Amino acid sequence: MHKKNIVTAGKDISTASKALIMLHGRGATAEDILSLANHLHVSDYALIAPQATNYTWYPYSFLAPVQQNEPWLSYALALIEDIVADVNKAGIPSDKIYFAGFSQGACLTLEFVTRNAQRWGGAAAFTGGLIGESINHANYKGDFKNTPIFIGTSDPDPHVPVARVNASEAVIKNLKADVTVKVYKNLGHTIAKEEIDLANKIVWGGDVNR
């Protein structure tokens, strides 16, 4: 199972009023995804980045049958739930908790918030979609209450088909999120400055306090 190996940055959680949970991609590190925060409008946030065991949240493609990615997927979702509980205990309510992830971390971000739809602070998924060979609508319930969610991706992308991004958008929108999807032609499997700027505007409200 995934150990609770957390790397933190930004404001101390005991004094912060907002938190950002950041999820790295396959083969990457918590420190890698934390570096993204340098480009986001989150200077007054507690930054929390868990490290996946063996650098991967689950072993196979996010489009594989879910049972092939178990028990690792369930462990990863449970770890995020545990982190959210810790943040709540520190005095930060769920509507002040934000999420950001890239690639495998973006898929995990969307999977967690959509399985637990409520008013979150917001979420940015850089190249990701809901997890599974097909989308299991029974997994997703709740009301996002207009939580701002940004999903950016490339057309084509070697790992994340645009069709899955669009299908994920429909599920998330149905749960009453304020979701924005931006598809970039031939961007490649990366994060572009334009995506970051758009995420800042949509999720972090264009706050210039960096």
N, C-alpha and C positions, 0 to 999 in steps of 0.2 A: 504494500500500500504506500501511498505518498506520505512521506514524513512531513511534519509541520515545520518546514525549513523556510523561514520568512526573512526577506531582506527589506529593510525600511529606509525611507529617505523623507525629505520634506520636513514639515512641522511634526513635532512630537504629538502622538495621538492624544496625550493627556491635555493638550492645549489647543488642538485643531478643532475646527467646527465642521470640517468636511474631510472625507477620505476618498482616495482613489485606489482601487484594487486593480493591479496590472498583471496580465497573464501572458507569459512569453510563448513563442512558437516552438515547434519541434526542433530539438537539437540546440536550442538557445538557453540563455540563463536569465535569472531574475534581474541581474545587473543590466543585461542587454535591454530588456523592456523598460527598466527604470530610466534609461537614458532618453527614452522617448518623452518623458515628462519635461525635459529641458525645452521642448518645443510646444508644450501645451500650457494653457493659462491656469496653472494649478499651483502657483507659488505658495499659497496659503493652505495647502492640503497636506494631510498625512498621506504618504505614499507607501503602499504595501504590495510587495511582489513575492508570491510564493515560488519556490523552486521545485519543479517536477522531478521526481525520482528518475534517474537515468535520462534526464533532459527531455522526457516526452510524457504528455498527459495520458495518452493511450496509444497502443502499439500500431494500429492500422489506420488507413484513411478514415476521415470522418464520414465517408460515404459507405463504409463497410457495414455489414449487419452489426447492430449494436452488441449482440452477444460476443462477437469476436473482439470487441474492445473492452469487454468486462473481464475482471472487476475494476480495471483501472479507471474507466470513465466514472463509475459510481464513486470511487475513492476521490477522484478529482472534484466532483460536484460536492461531496461531503466536506472536503477541505475548504472550499469556498464558503460553504454554509457556516463552517466553524469560524472562519475569519470574519464573516459578517456579524456573527454573534459576539465576537470579541470587540469589534468596532462599536456595536450597539452598547455593550457593557461599558465601554469607555466614554459613553455619553453622546455618541454621534448617531442620530436617527437614520433609518434606512433611506429617507428622502434626501439625505445629504451624503449618501454613499454612491460613488461613481465607479464605472468599470471601463477598462480599455484593454484590448488584446490584439495580437497580430497572428494571422494564419491559424495554427492549431489553437492558440490562445484566444483568437477571435471567435472561433467555433465554440469553444468552451464558455466564453463570455455570453454569447447569444443563447446557448443552451441553458446556462444557469439562470439568467434573468428571465427567460421566457417560461421556464418551469416554475419560476417563483414571481410571476408578474404582479407587481405592486408599484407604488410610486417610489422609484429609485431617483437618485439625482440625475443620472443619465448614463449612457454607454456609447462607446465608440468601438466598432469592430472593423479592423483593417484587414480585409480579405477573409471572410468567414461566412458560415451558414449554419443552420440547425443540423444536428448530428443524426445520422442513421442512413441505412440503405434507402429508406423512404421516410418521410416525415410522419411520425406517430402523433397525431393530433391529441390523443388522450393524455400525453405527457404535459400538455400546456394548458394552464388555467390561471385565472386571476384577472386583474385589471391594472394595466400600467398607469392609468390616470394621467395620460399625456406625457409620460416620461420621454424625454428626447433621446432618440437612438439614431446613430449614424452608422451606415455600413458602406464602406468603399471597397471596390474590387476592380480587377482588370478583365477585359474581354479581348482575347482569352486569358485564362489563368490555368497553369498546369495542374493545380490541385483543387480549385474551387470553381465549379461550373456556374456560369451566370444564372442558369435555370434554377439552381438550388438557392442562390441568393434571392432571386425574385420570389420563389416559393416561401422562403423564410420571411421575407418582408410581408407577405400576405398574412401569415400566421401572427406575426408580431403586431401588425396593424389591426387585426381582428380583436386583439386583446387591448386595444385602445392606447397603443403607444403612438407618439408623434415621431414616426420613423422616416428617415431620409436615406435613400440609396443613390449612390453615385457610381456609375460604371465608366471606367476610363479605358479608352481603346489602346490596346497594346502597351499597357503600363508595365506589365511584368509582375513578378511576385515580390513586391516591395511596397514601401509606403512613400507616397509622393508628398511634396510640400503642399500642393493644392488640397490634398486630402486632409492634411493636418490643419490647414487654415479653415477648411469647411467644418471639420470636427470642432475646432475651437468656437466657431460661430454658432453651431447648432447645439452642441452639448455643453460647452462652457460659456455660452452667452456672449462671446466676443469680449469677455473681460480682459482688459489690458493689463491687469495687475499680474505681472509675471515674476 
